[in-house]
């Protein structure tokens, strides 16, 4: 059995963009429990607006959203905040290669609880790596709340 990973409190601002309100609340609760300040947007347009008016250190965006999908949102955010790493989430694995080339890391939503914090830590340490990181089950097990279901009650 692996030891839990203890992370130091963060003061970074994370912008989470997702059209699934339950998932958005889950991401917010999860990240705030580790000391991050979290801004939320329910669609790409709101996310781009927040990125243009607020200082954000990291952006987390869902791929499948109506009107402005995650790829389009990531491209606009990258134009506004070129220094901010972008992590894309999706419940599906069929995200186009072109979308993956415009982000810094990809995480499947069913792996969010175990892979989000290591992805953020790696991107903060190394800066934007210039290529997309894909996180698998081989990372450290974290002793954290689970966000594997879309129910916000599971995030508490």
PyMOL CGO cylinders between C-alpha atoms (Angstrom):
from pymol import cmd
from pymol.cgo import CYLINDER

trace = [
    CYLINDER, 0.00, 0.00, 0.00, 1.31, 3.40, -0.94, 0.3, 1, 1, 1, 1, 1, 1,
    CYLINDER, 1.31, 3.40, -0.94, 1.55, 6.24, 1.53, 0.3, 1, 1, 1, 1, 1, 1,
    CYLINDER, 1.55, 6.24, 1.53, -0.76, 9.20, 1.02, 0.3, 1, 1, 1, 1, 1, 1,
    CYLINDER, -0.76, 9.20, 1.02, 0.78, 12.15, -0.76, 0.3, 1, 1, 1, 1, 1, 1,
    CYLINDER, 0.78, 12.15, -0.76, 0.66, 15.32, 1.31, 0.3, 1, 1, 1, 1, 1, 1,
    CYLINDER, 0.66, 15.32, 1.31, 0.52, 18.51, -0.68, 0.3, 1, 1, 1, 1, 1, 1,
    CYLINDER, 0.52, 18.51, -0.68, 1.36, 21.92, 0.67, 0.3, 1, 1, 1, 1, 1, 1,
    CYLINDER, 1.36, 21.92, 0.67, -1.44, 24.51, 0.65, 0.3, 1, 1, 1, 1, 1, 1,
    CYLINDER, -1.44, 24.51, 0.65, -1.74, 26.46, -2.58, 0.3, 1, 1, 1, 1, 1, 1,
    CYLINDER, -1.74, 26.46, -2.58, -2.60, 30.06, -3.26, 0.3, 1, 1, 1, 1, 1, 1,
    CYLINDER, -2.60, 30.06, -3.26, -2.99, 29.64, -7.01, 0.3, 1, 1, 1, 1, 1, 1,
    CYLINDER, -2.99, 29.64, -7.01, -6.14, 30.66, -8.87, 0.3, 1, 1, 1, 1, 1, 1,
    CYLINDER, -6.14, 30.66, -8.87, -7.75, 27.92, -10.95, 0.3, 1, 1, 1, 1, 1, 1,
    CYLINDER, -7.75, 27.92, -10.95, -10.42, 28.62, -13.55, 0.3, 1, 1, 1, 1, 1, 1,
    CYLINDER, -10.42, 28.62, -13.55, -12.75, 25.63, -14.07, 0.3, 1, 1, 1, 1, 1, 1,
    CYLINDER, -12.75, 25.63, -14.07, -14.97, 25.64, -17.16, 0.3, 1, 1, 1, 1, 1, 1,
    CYLINDER, -14.97, 25.64, -17.16, -17.62, 22.93, -17.47, 0.3, 1, 1, 1, 1, 1, 1,
    CYLINDER, -17.62, 22.93, -17.47, -21.26, 22.88, -18.56, 0.3, 1, 1, 1, 1, 1, 1,
    CYLINDER, -21.26, 22.88, -18.56, -22.07, 20.13, -16.03, 0.3, 1, 1, 1, 1, 1, 1,
    CYLINDER, -22.07, 20.13, -16.03, -22.94, 22.07, -12.86, 0.3, 1, 1, 1, 1, 1, 1,
    CYLINDER, -22.94, 22.07, -12.86, -22.49, 19.05, -10.58, 0.3, 1, 1, 1, 1, 1, 1,
    CYLINDER, -22.49, 19.05, -10.58, -19.03, 18.38, -11.98, 0.3, 1, 1, 1, 1, 1, 1,
    CYLINDER, -19.03, 18.38, -11.98, -18.14, 22.05, -11.69, 0.3, 1, 1, 1, 1, 1, 1,
    CYLINDER, -18.14, 22.05, -11.69, -19.15, 22.08, -8.01, 0.3, 1, 1, 1, 1, 1, 1,
    CYLINDER, -19.15, 22.08, -8.01, -17.16, 18.88, -7.48, 0.3, 1, 1, 1, 1, 1, 1,
    CYLINDER, -17.16, 18.88, -7.48, -14.02, 20.33, -9.08, 0.3, 1, 1, 1, 1, 1, 1,
    CYLINDER, -14.02, 20.33, -9.08, -14.41, 23.50, -7.01, 0.3, 1, 1, 1, 1, 1, 1,
    CYLINDER, -14.41, 23.50, -7.01, -14.85, 21.66, -3.70, 0.3, 1, 1, 1, 1, 1, 1,
    CYLINDER, -14.85, 21.66, -3.70, -11.98, 19.29, -4.48, 0.3, 1, 1, 1, 1, 1, 1,
    CYLINDER, -11.98, 19.29, -4.48, -9.50, 22.04, -5.41, 0.3, 1, 1, 1, 1, 1, 1,
    CYLINDER, -9.50, 22.04, -5.41, -10.55, 24.36, -2.58, 0.3, 1, 1, 1, 1, 1, 1,
    CYLINDER, -10.55, 24.36, -2.58, -9.90, 21.54, -0.10, 0.3, 1, 1, 1, 1, 1, 1,
    CYLINDER, -9.90, 21.54, -0.10, -6.25, 21.78, -1.19, 0.3, 1, 1, 1, 1, 1, 1,
    CYLINDER, -6.25, 21.78, -1.19, -6.09, 25.55, -0.80, 0.3, 1, 1, 1, 1, 1, 1,
    CYLINDER, -6.09, 25.55, -0.80, -6.68, 26.67, -4.38, 0.3, 1, 1, 1, 1, 1, 1,
    CYLINDER, -6.68, 26.67, -4.38, -8.88, 29.66, -5.15, 0.3, 1, 1, 1, 1, 1, 1,
    CYLINDER, -8.88, 29.66, -5.15, -11.38, 28.49, -7.76, 0.3, 1, 1, 1, 1, 1, 1,
    CYLINDER, -11.38, 28.49, -7.76, -13.32, 30.52, -10.31, 0.3, 1, 1, 1, 1, 1, 1,
    CYLINDER, -13.32, 30.52, -10.31, -16.07, 28.69, -12.19, 0.3, 1, 1, 1, 1, 1, 1,
    CYLINDER, -16.07, 28.69, -12.19, -17.73, 29.18, -15.56, 0.3, 1, 1, 1, 1, 1, 1,
    CYLINDER, -17.73, 29.18, -15.56, -20.69, 27.19, -16.91, 0.3, 1, 1, 1, 1, 1, 1,
    CYLINDER, -20.69, 27.19, -16.91, -19.69, 27.56, -20.56, 0.3, 1, 1, 1, 1, 1, 1,
    CYLINDER, -19.69, 27.56, -20.56, -16.84, 28.59, -22.82, 0.3, 1, 1, 1, 1, 1, 1,
    CYLINDER, -16.84, 28.59, -22.82, -17.99, 32.17, -23.27, 0.3, 1, 1, 1, 1, 1, 1,
    CYLINDER, -17.99, 32.17, -23.27, -18.13, 32.74, -19.50, 0.3, 1, 1, 1, 1, 1, 1,
    CYLINDER, -18.13, 32.74, -19.50, -14.72, 31.08, -19.14, 0.3, 1, 1, 1, 1, 1, 1,
    CYLINDER, -14.72, 31.08, -19.14, -13.13, 33.32, -21.75, 0.3, 1, 1, 1, 1, 1, 1,
    CYLINDER, -13.13, 33.32, -21.75, -14.69, 36.37, -20.07, 0.3, 1, 1, 1, 1, 1, 1,
    CYLINDER, -14.69, 36.37, -20.07, -13.29, 35.35, -16.67, 0.3, 1, 1, 1, 1, 1, 1,
    CYLINDER, -13.29, 35.35, -16.67, -9.86, 34.64, -18.17, 0.3, 1, 1, 1, 1, 1, 1,
    CYLINDER, -9.86, 34.64, -18.17, -9.83, 38.12, -19.67, 0.3, 1, 1, 1, 1, 1, 1,
    CYLINDER, -9.83, 38.12, -19.67, -10.83, 39.91, -16.45, 0.3, 1, 1, 1, 1, 1, 1,
    CYLINDER, -10.83, 39.91, -16.45, -9.27, 37.79, -13.68, 0.3, 1, 1, 1, 1, 1, 1,
    CYLINDER, -9.27, 37.79, -13.68, -5.69, 36.70, -13.03, 0.3, 1, 1, 1, 1, 1, 1,
    CYLINDER, -5.69, 36.70, -13.03, -5.70, 32.90, -13.42, 0.3, 1, 1, 1, 1, 1, 1,
    CYLINDER, -5.70, 32.90, -13.42, -2.78, 30.54, -12.92, 0.3, 1, 1, 1, 1, 1, 1,
    CYLINDER, -2.78, 30.54, -12.92, -4.31, 27.32, -14.27, 0.3, 1, 1, 1, 1, 1, 1,
    CYLINDER, -4.31, 27.32, -14.27, -7.30, 26.58, -16.50, 0.3, 1, 1, 1, 1, 1, 1,
    CYLINDER, -7.30, 26.58, -16.50, -9.31, 23.36, -16.44, 0.3, 1, 1, 1, 1, 1, 1,
    CYLINDER, -9.31, 23.36, -16.44, -11.78, 22.96, -19.30, 0.3, 1, 1, 1, 1, 1, 1,
    CYLINDER, -11.78, 22.96, -19.30, -14.24, 20.25, -20.28, 0.3, 1, 1, 1, 1, 1, 1,
    CYLINDER, -14.24, 20.25, -20.28, -14.06, 19.19, -23.92, 0.3, 1, 1, 1, 1, 1, 1,
    CYLINDER, -14.06, 19.19, -23.92, -17.73, 18.49, -24.66, 0.3, 1, 1, 1, 1, 1, 1,
    CYLINDER, -17.73, 18.49, -24.66, -19.71, 21.69, -24.14, 0.3, 1, 1, 1, 1, 1, 1,
    CYLINDER, -19.71, 21.69, -24.14, -22.47, 23.23, -26.27, 0.3, 1, 1, 1, 1, 1, 1,
    CYLINDER, -22.47, 23.23, -26.27, -21.84, 26.26, -28.48, 0.3, 1, 1, 1, 1, 1, 1,
    CYLINDER, -21.84, 26.26, -28.48, -18.13, 26.72, -27.67, 0.3, 1, 1, 1, 1, 1, 1,
    CYLINDER, -18.13, 26.72, -27.67, -16.42, 23.36, -27.09, 0.3, 1, 1, 1, 1, 1, 1,
    CYLINDER, -16.42, 23.36, -27.09, -13.30, 22.84, -24.99, 0.3, 1, 1, 1, 1, 1, 1,
    CYLINDER, -13.30, 22.84, -24.99, -10.94, 23.11, -27.94, 0.3, 1, 1, 1, 1, 1, 1,
    CYLINDER, -10.94, 23.11, -27.94, -12.35, 26.48, -29.00, 0.3, 1, 1, 1, 1, 1, 1,
    CYLINDER, -12.35, 26.48, -29.00, -12.40, 27.66, -25.39, 0.3, 1, 1, 1, 1, 1, 1,
    CYLINDER, -12.40, 27.66, -25.39, -8.80, 26.55, -24.82, 0.3, 1, 1, 1, 1, 1, 1,
    CYLINDER, -8.80, 26.55, -24.82, -7.66, 28.39, -27.96, 0.3, 1, 1, 1, 1, 1, 1,
    CYLINDER, -7.66, 28.39, -27.96, -9.28, 31.64, -26.81, 0.3, 1, 1, 1, 1, 1, 1,
    CYLINDER, -9.28, 31.64, -26.81, -7.96, 31.31, -23.25, 0.3, 1, 1, 1, 1, 1, 1,
    CYLINDER, -7.96, 31.31, -23.25, -4.47, 30.56, -24.62, 0.3, 1, 1, 1, 1, 1, 1,
    CYLINDER, -4.47, 30.56, -24.62, -4.63, 33.78, -26.65, 0.3, 1, 1, 1, 1, 1, 1,
    CYLINDER, -4.63, 33.78, -26.65, -5.60, 35.78, -23.54, 0.3, 1, 1, 1, 1, 1, 1,
    CYLINDER, -5.60, 35.78, -23.54, -3.44, 33.95, -20.95, 0.3, 1, 1, 1, 1, 1, 1,
    CYLINDER, -3.44, 33.95, -20.95, -0.56, 32.33, -22.88, 0.3, 1, 1, 1, 1, 1, 1,
    CYLINDER, -0.56, 32.33, -22.88, 1.36, 31.55, -19.68, 0.3, 1, 1, 1, 1, 1, 1,
    CYLINDER, 1.36, 31.55, -19.68, -1.50, 29.66, -17.96, 0.3, 1, 1, 1, 1, 1, 1,
    CYLINDER, -1.50, 29.66, -17.96, -1.36, 25.87, -18.32, 0.3, 1, 1, 1, 1, 1, 1,
    CYLINDER, -1.36, 25.87, -18.32, -4.57, 24.37, -19.69, 0.3, 1, 1, 1, 1, 1, 1,
    CYLINDER, -4.57, 24.37, -19.69, -5.84, 20.96, -18.56, 0.3, 1, 1, 1, 1, 1, 1,
    CYLINDER, -5.84, 20.96, -18.56, -8.63, 19.41, -20.60, 0.3, 1, 1, 1, 1, 1, 1,
    CYLINDER, -8.63, 19.41, -20.60, -11.12, 16.97, -19.10, 0.3, 1, 1, 1, 1, 1, 1,
    CYLINDER, -11.12, 16.97, -19.10, -13.48, 14.64, -20.88, 0.3, 1, 1, 1, 1, 1, 1,
    CYLINDER, -13.48, 14.64, -20.88, -15.77, 11.78, -20.04, 0.3, 1, 1, 1, 1, 1, 1,
    CYLINDER, -15.77, 11.78, -20.04, -15.06, 10.35, -23.49, 0.3, 1, 1, 1, 1, 1, 1,
    CYLINDER, -15.06, 10.35, -23.49, -11.79, 9.15, -24.94, 0.3, 1, 1, 1, 1, 1, 1,
    CYLINDER, -11.79, 9.15, -24.94, -12.47, 10.23, -28.52, 0.3, 1, 1, 1, 1, 1, 1,
    CYLINDER, -12.47, 10.23, -28.52, -11.14, 13.78, -28.24, 0.3, 1, 1, 1, 1, 1, 1,
    CYLINDER, -11.14, 13.78, -28.24, -9.63, 14.91, -31.57, 0.3, 1, 1, 1, 1, 1, 1,
    CYLINDER, -9.63, 14.91, -31.57, -5.83, 15.08, -31.77, 0.3, 1, 1, 1, 1, 1, 1,
    CYLINDER, -5.83, 15.08, -31.77, -6.06, 18.73, -32.82, 0.3, 1, 1, 1, 1, 1, 1,
    CYLINDER, -6.06, 18.73, -32.82, -7.76, 19.58, -29.50, 0.3, 1, 1, 1, 1, 1, 1,
    CYLINDER, -7.76, 19.58, -29.50, -5.07, 17.72, -27.55, 0.3, 1, 1, 1, 1, 1, 1,
    CYLINDER, -5.07, 17.72, -27.55, -2.31, 19.67, -29.31, 0.3, 1, 1, 1, 1, 1, 1,
    CYLINDER, -2.31, 19.67, -29.31, -3.68, 22.97, -27.96, 0.3, 1, 1, 1, 1, 1, 1,
    CYLINDER, -3.68, 22.97, -27.96, -3.56, 21.99, -24.27, 0.3, 1, 1, 1, 1, 1, 1,
    CYLINDER, -3.56, 21.99, -24.27, -0.91, 21.05, -21.72, 0.3, 1, 1, 1, 1, 1, 1,
    CYLINDER, -0.91, 21.05, -21.72, -2.54, 17.98, -20.15, 0.3, 1, 1, 1, 1, 1, 1,
    CYLINDER, -2.54, 17.98, -20.15, -5.54, 15.72, -20.67, 0.3, 1, 1, 1, 1, 1, 1,
    CYLINDER, -5.54, 15.72, -20.67, -7.35, 13.84, -17.91, 0.3, 1, 1, 1, 1, 1, 1,
    CYLINDER, -7.35, 13.84, -17.91, -10.30, 11.49, -18.28, 0.3, 1, 1, 1, 1, 1, 1,
    CYLINDER, -10.30, 11.49, -18.28, -13.08, 12.57, -15.91, 0.3, 1, 1, 1, 1, 1, 1,
    CYLINDER, -13.08, 12.57, -15.91, -13.22, 9.14, -14.30, 0.3, 1, 1, 1, 1, 1, 1,
    CYLINDER, -13.22, 9.14, -14.30, -9.57, 9.65, -13.25, 0.3, 1, 1, 1, 1, 1, 1,
    CYLINDER, -9.57, 9.65, -13.25, -10.01, 13.20, -11.96, 0.3, 1, 1, 1, 1, 1, 1,
    CYLINDER, -10.01, 13.20, -11.96, -9.54, 12.42, -8.25, 0.3, 1, 1, 1, 1, 1, 1,
    CYLINDER, -9.54, 12.42, -8.25, -6.21, 10.64, -8.74, 0.3, 1, 1, 1, 1, 1, 1,
    CYLINDER, -6.21, 10.64, -8.74, -4.72, 12.62, -11.60, 0.3, 1, 1, 1, 1, 1, 1,
    CYLINDER, -4.72, 12.62, -11.60, -5.73, 16.27, -11.30, 0.3, 1, 1, 1, 1, 1, 1,
    CYLINDER, -5.73, 16.27, -11.30, -3.42, 17.28, -8.46, 0.3, 1, 1, 1, 1, 1, 1,
    CYLINDER, -3.42, 17.28, -8.46, -0.35, 15.49, -9.92, 0.3, 1, 1, 1, 1, 1, 1,
    CYLINDER, -0.35, 15.49, -9.92, -1.04, 17.15, -13.28, 0.3, 1, 1, 1, 1, 1, 1,
    CYLINDER, -1.04, 17.15, -13.28, -1.28, 20.60, -11.70, 0.3, 1, 1, 1, 1, 1, 1,
    CYLINDER, -1.28, 20.60, -11.70, 1.90, 20.00, -9.68, 0.3, 1, 1, 1, 1, 1, 1,
    CYLINDER, 1.90, 20.00, -9.68, 3.83, 18.84, -12.74, 0.3, 1, 1, 1, 1, 1, 1,
    CYLINDER, 3.83, 18.84, -12.74, 2.69, 21.79, -14.83, 0.3, 1, 1, 1, 1, 1, 1,
    CYLINDER, 2.69, 21.79, -14.83, 3.56, 24.24, -12.06, 0.3, 1, 1, 1, 1, 1, 1,
    CYLINDER, 3.56, 24.24, -12.06, 7.02, 22.74, -11.59, 0.3, 1, 1, 1, 1, 1, 1,
    CYLINDER, 7.02, 22.74, -11.59, 7.99, 22.57, -15.22, 0.3, 1, 1, 1, 1, 1, 1,
    CYLINDER, 7.99, 22.57, -15.22, 5.94, 25.41, -16.64, 0.3, 1, 1, 1, 1, 1, 1,
    CYLINDER, 5.94, 25.41, -16.64, 4.02, 24.71, -19.81, 0.3, 1, 1, 1, 1, 1, 1,
    CYLINDER, 4.02, 24.71, -19.81, 5.76, 21.68, -21.28, 0.3, 1, 1, 1, 1, 1, 1,
    CYLINDER, 5.76, 21.68, -21.28, 4.91, 22.50, -24.89, 0.3, 1, 1, 1, 1, 1, 1,
    CYLINDER, 4.91, 22.50, -24.89, 3.19, 19.17, -25.44, 0.3, 1, 1, 1, 1, 1, 1,
    CYLINDER, 3.19, 19.17, -25.44, 0.14, 17.44, -24.11, 0.3, 1, 1, 1, 1, 1, 1,
    CYLINDER, 0.14, 17.44, -24.11, 0.58, 15.24, -21.05, 0.3, 1, 1, 1, 1, 1, 1,
    CYLINDER, 0.58, 15.24, -21.05, -1.72, 12.27, -20.68, 0.3, 1, 1, 1, 1, 1, 1,
    CYLINDER, -1.72, 12.27, -20.68, -2.04, 10.87, -17.19, 0.3, 1, 1, 1, 1, 1, 1,
    CYLINDER, -2.04, 10.87, -17.19, -2.62, 7.17, -16.62, 0.3, 1, 1, 1, 1, 1, 1,
    CYLINDER, -2.62, 7.17, -16.62, -3.26, 4.98, -13.59, 0.3, 1, 1, 1, 1, 1, 1,
    CYLINDER, -3.26, 4.98, -13.59, 0.49, 4.65, -12.95, 0.3, 1, 1, 1, 1, 1, 1,
    CYLINDER, 0.49, 4.65, -12.95, 0.70, 7.87, -10.90, 0.3, 1, 1, 1, 1, 1, 1,
    CYLINDER, 0.70, 7.87, -10.90, 0.73, 8.11, -7.13, 0.3, 1, 1, 1, 1, 1, 1,
    CYLINDER, 0.73, 8.11, -7.13, -2.42, 7.18, -5.26, 0.3, 1, 1, 1, 1, 1, 1,
    CYLINDER, -2.42, 7.18, -5.26, -3.73, 10.19, -3.42, 0.3, 1, 1, 1, 1, 1, 1,
    CYLINDER, -3.73, 10.19, -3.42, -5.67, 10.04, -0.20, 0.3, 1, 1, 1, 1, 1, 1,
    CYLINDER, -5.67, 10.04, -0.20, -8.32, 12.51, -1.35, 0.3, 1, 1, 1, 1, 1, 1,
    CYLINDER, -8.32, 12.51, -1.35, -12.07, 12.89, -1.72, 0.3, 1, 1, 1, 1, 1, 1,
    CYLINDER, -12.07, 12.89, -1.72, -13.37, 11.28, -4.86, 0.3, 1, 1, 1, 1, 1, 1,
    CYLINDER, -13.37, 11.28, -4.86, -14.96, 13.18, -7.70, 0.3, 1, 1, 1, 1, 1, 1,
    CYLINDER, -14.96, 13.18, -7.70, -15.44, 10.11, -9.87, 0.3, 1, 1, 1, 1, 1, 1,
    CYLINDER, -15.44, 10.11, -9.87, -19.19, 10.58, -9.90, 0.3, 1, 1, 1, 1, 1, 1,
    CYLINDER, -19.19, 10.58, -9.90, -20.93, 13.73, -11.01, 0.3, 1, 1, 1, 1, 1, 1,
    CYLINDER, -20.93, 13.73, -11.01, -22.77, 14.11, -7.72, 0.3, 1, 1, 1, 1, 1, 1,
    CYLINDER, -22.77, 14.11, -7.72, -21.57, 17.09, -5.73, 0.3, 1, 1, 1, 1, 1, 1,
    CYLINDER, -21.57, 17.09, -5.73, -22.53, 15.21, -2.55, 0.3, 1, 1, 1, 1, 1, 1,
    CYLINDER, -22.53, 15.21, -2.55, -19.62, 12.84, -3.27, 0.3, 1, 1, 1, 1, 1, 1,
    CYLINDER, -19.62, 12.84, -3.27, -17.20, 15.74, -3.14, 0.3, 1, 1, 1, 1, 1, 1,
    CYLINDER, -17.20, 15.74, -3.14, -17.72, 16.58, 0.51, 0.3, 1, 1, 1, 1, 1, 1,
]
cmd.load_cgo(trace, "trace")
